[in-house]
Amino acid sequence: MSKGNNIMVPEAKQAMENFKMEAAREVGVNLKQGYNGDLTSKQAGSIGGQMVKNMIKDYESKIKG
């Protein structure tokens, strides 16, 4: 059973952190390094939504060749 948002490939941790920071900038949310428990649900959802949007865009560009 999976435990939340654990990264499957430990070497990818910094890349995922960079990806999250980039998505936050794109939606205008100011993230800081480390704990960001002061974010609203709307802000956190915006970041997650942007990450998914970027992943889909990347996937689509790869399958189109």
PEVEN-V705674 format. One record per helix or strand of 2 or more residues. SS is the DSSP state (alpha for helix, beta for strand). FROM is the first residue (numbers start at 0). TO is the last residue. Records with the same first field share a line. If there is no record, write none. Layout:
SS: FROM-TO / FROM-TO
//
This chain:
alpha: 9-26 / 40-63
//
